[in-house]
């Protein structure tokens, strides 16, 4: 079977076009779901980053009792939490960027619909 036999427009058989339109519609739905998933993932990463930063900035009573290497370890642990928070926040930004690209792709698909 050739392309002409399957998709030729002057034939009464529209199965080729029906298949293409069906795939186009399914693709739009899949992109909507993917954009929603990625948007939720970015929100979770942002919330987690804020929680880590809040924890890192919290002062616990143990800090008052630290001396020497324990104080250095405590400060190092808090610094690691702050750095992880920054990394999670940056990752959330990249996820939001990918969600934007998915949304643009969806918009382009919708613009091509007829």
C-alpha positions as CSV (number, residue, x, y, z in Angstrom):
1,X,0.0,0.0,0.0
2,X,1.3,3.4,-0.9
3,X,0.8,6.8,0.5
4,X,-1.4,7.8,-2.4
5,X,-3.6,4.8,-1.9
6,X,-4.1,5.5,1.8
7,X,-4.3,9.3,2.1
8,X,-5.5,10.5,-1.3
9,X,-8.3,13.1,-0.7
10,X,-10.5,12.4,-3.7
11,X,-11.2,8.8,-2.6
12,X,-14.4,8.2,-0.6
13,X,-12.4,6.4,2.0
14,X,-11.2,8.8,4.7
15,X,-9.6,6.3,7.1
16,X,-6.1,7.8,6.6
17,X,-7.3,11.3,7.6
18,X,-9.3,9.9,10.5
19,X,-6.2,8.1,11.8
20,X,-4.2,11.3,11.6
21,X,-6.8,13.4,13.3
22,X,-7.2,10.8,16.0
23,X,-3.5,10.8,16.7
24,X,-3.4,14.6,16.7
25,X,-6.2,14.7,19.3
26,X,-4.5,12.0,21.5
27,X,-1.2,14.0,21.2
28,X,-2.9,17.2,22.5
29,X,-4.4,15.3,25.4
30,X,-1.0,13.7,26.2
31,X,0.7,17.1,26.1
32,X,-1.9,18.6,28.5
33,X,-1.4,15.8,31.0
34,X,2.4,16.1,30.7
35,X,2.3,19.8,31.2
36,X,0.1,19.3,34.3
37,X,2.4,16.6,35.7
38,X,5.5,18.8,35.2
39,X,3.8,21.8,36.7
40,X,3.0,19.8,39.8
41,X,6.5,18.5,40.0
42,X,7.9,22.0,39.9
43,X,5.6,23.1,42.7
44,X,6.7,20.1,44.8
45,X,10.3,20.9,44.3
46,X,9.8,24.6,45.2
47,X,7.9,23.7,48.3
48,X,10.6,21.2,49.3
49,X,13.3,23.8,48.7
50,X,11.5,26.4,50.9
51,X,11.1,23.7,53.6
52,X,14.8,22.9,53.5
53,X,15.8,26.6,53.7
54,X,13.4,27.2,56.6
55,X,15.0,24.2,58.4
56,X,18.5,25.4,57.7
57,X,17.6,28.9,59.1
58,X,16.0,27.5,62.2
59,X,18.1,27.8,65.3
60,X,17.9,24.8,67.6
61,X,19.0,24.8,71.2
62,X,21.8,22.3,70.3
63,X,23.6,25.2,68.7
64,X,24.0,26.8,72.1
65,X,25.8,23.7,73.4
66,X,28.3,23.2,70.6
67,X,32.0,23.7,70.9
68,X,34.9,22.9,68.7
69,X,34.4,20.3,66.0
70,X,30.7,19.9,66.9
71,X,30.1,23.6,66.1
72,X,31.9,23.2,62.8
73,X,29.8,20.1,62.0
74,X,26.6,21.9,62.9
75,X,27.5,24.9,60.8
76,X,28.5,22.5,57.9
77,X,25.2,20.7,58.1
78,X,23.2,23.9,58.0
79,X,25.3,25.1,55.1
80,X,24.6,21.8,53.2
81,X,20.9,22.3,53.7
82,X,21.0,25.8,52.4
83,X,23.0,24.6,49.3
84,X,20.6,21.8,48.7
85,X,17.7,24.2,49.0
86,X,19.3,26.4,46.3
87,X,19.9,23.4,44.0
88,X,16.3,22.3,44.5
89,X,15.0,25.8,43.7
90,X,17.2,25.9,40.5
91,X,16.0,22.5,39.5
92,X,12.4,23.6,40.0
93,X,13.1,26.6,37.7
94,X,14.4,24.2,35.0
95,X,11.3,22.0,35.4
96,X,9.1,25.1,35.0
97,X,11.0,25.9,31.8
98,X,10.4,22.5,30.4
99,X,6.7,22.9,31.4
100,X,6.7,26.1,29.4
101,X,8.2,24.3,26.4
102,X,5.5,21.6,26.6
103,X,2.8,24.3,26.8
104,X,4.3,26.0,23.7
105,X,4.2,22.7,21.9
106,X,0.6,22.2,23.0
107,X,-0.3,25.8,21.8
108,X,1.3,25.0,18.4
109,X,-0.7,21.8,18.1
110,X,-3.9,23.6,19.0
111,X,-3.2,26.3,16.4
112,X,-2.8,23.7,13.8
113,X,-6.2,22.1,14.6
114,X,-9.0,22.7,12.3
